[in-house]
Amino acid sequence: MGGYEAAVALAGGAVELAPEAQPGLHLMSLYAFERVRQLLAVKPESKPPLSPREREVLAWSAQGKSAWEIGTILSVGKRTVDEYAQTAMRKLGAVNRTQAVAIALRHRLFDV
């Protein structure tokens, strides 16, 4: 955030990429897309506020925790964690948990 700006591009039919590198690359591409959108002066839509628990679930997700691990940490069930994540995704307009984390980080809804 506020550091260097760069671009990432991959092309080809069979890109060989380690599975652990894929989420990071996905986050970078989402961030790059949003930066381009901002530079083109497209006003981002206002996002509904997340509850403290939704922020907490996304913060733990950002650290690579699974729903089961987050449930253990927060003393709730895995299904409850999934519901908090789904609600946060809906509020943020994200299609998956990784994108919800990226949007939340961009809007500084929690610190990593």
C-alpha positions in Angstrom: 0.0 0.0 0.0 1.7 3.2 -1.0 4.9 1.4 -2.0 6.2 0.6 -5.4 3.8 0.0 -8.3 4.4 -2.9 -10.7 2.6 -5.3 -13.0 2.4 -9.0 -13.1 1.5 -11.0 -16.2 1.4 -14.7 -17.0 0.6 -16.3 -20.3 0.6 -19.8 -21.8 -1.2 -23.0 -21.7 0.7 -24.7 -18.9 2.2 -22.2 -16.5 4.3 -24.0 -13.9 3.7 -22.3 -10.6 4.1 -23.7 -7.1 0.7 -24.1 -5.4 1.9 -22.0 -2.4 2.7 -19.1 -4.8 -0.8 -19.0 -6.4 -2.7 -17.2 -3.6 0.0 -14.4 -3.4 -0.1 -14.0 -7.2 -3.9 -13.8 -7.0 -3.8 -11.1 -4.3 -1.2 -9.1 -6.4 -3.4 -9.2 -9.5 -6.5 -8.1 -7.5 -4.5 -5.2 -6.1 -3.1 -4.3 -9.5 -6.6 -4.3 -11.0 -7.9 -2.0 -8.3 -5.0 0.4 -8.7 -5.7 0.7 -12.4 -9.4 1.3 -11.6 -8.4 4.1 -9.2 -6.1 5.6 -11.7 -8.9 5.7 -14.3 -10.9 7.7 -11.7 -13.6 5.2 -11.4 -15.2 5.9 -8.1 -15.4 2.7 -6.0 -18.8 1.9 -4.6 -19.2 2.4 -0.9 -18.8 -0.8 1.0 -21.1 -1.7 4.0 -19.1 -1.9 7.2 -18.0 -5.3 8.4 -18.8 -6.5 11.9 -15.8 -6.9 14.3 -16.2 -10.7 14.0 -16.3 -10.6 10.2 -13.1 -8.5 10.2 -11.5 -11.0 12.6 -12.4 -14.0 10.4 -10.9 -12.2 7.4 -7.8 -11.3 9.3 -7.2 -14.9 10.3 -7.9 -15.9 6.7 -5.2 -13.5 5.6 -2.8 -15.3 7.8 -3.5 -18.6 6.0 -5.8 -20.2 8.6 -8.5 -22.6 7.5 -12.1 -22.3 8.7 -11.6 -25.1 11.1 -8.5 -23.5 12.6 -10.2 -20.1 12.9 -13.2 -21.8 14.6 -10.8 -23.3 17.1 -9.1 -20.0 17.8 -12.4 -18.1 18.2 -14.2 -21.0 20.0 -16.9 -21.3 17.4 -17.8 -23.9 14.8 -16.4 -24.2 11.3 -19.8 -23.6 9.9 -20.1 -20.3 11.9 -16.7 -19.2 10.5 -17.9 -20.0 7.0 -21.1 -17.9 7.6 -19.1 -14.9 8.8 -16.8 -15.2 5.7 -19.8 -15.5 3.4 -21.4 -12.4 4.9 -18.2 -10.5 4.6 -17.8 -11.6 1.0 -21.3 -10.5 0.2 -20.8 -7.1 1.9 -17.5 -6.5 0.0 -18.8 -7.8 -3.3 -16.1 -10.5 -3.4 -16.5 -13.8 -5.2 -14.2 -15.7 -2.9 -12.4 -15.5 0.5 -9.1 -14.4 -1.1 -10.7 -11.5 -2.9 -12.6 -10.5 0.3 -9.2 -10.4 2.2 -7.7 -8.3 -0.6 -10.6 -5.8 -0.6 -10.5 -5.6 3.2 -6.8 -5.0 3.2 -7.1 -2.3 0.6 -9.7 -0.6 2.6 -7.6 -1.1 5.8 -10.4 -2.8 7.6 -7.9 -4.8 9.6 -4.1 -4.9 10.1 -2.0 -7.9 9.2 
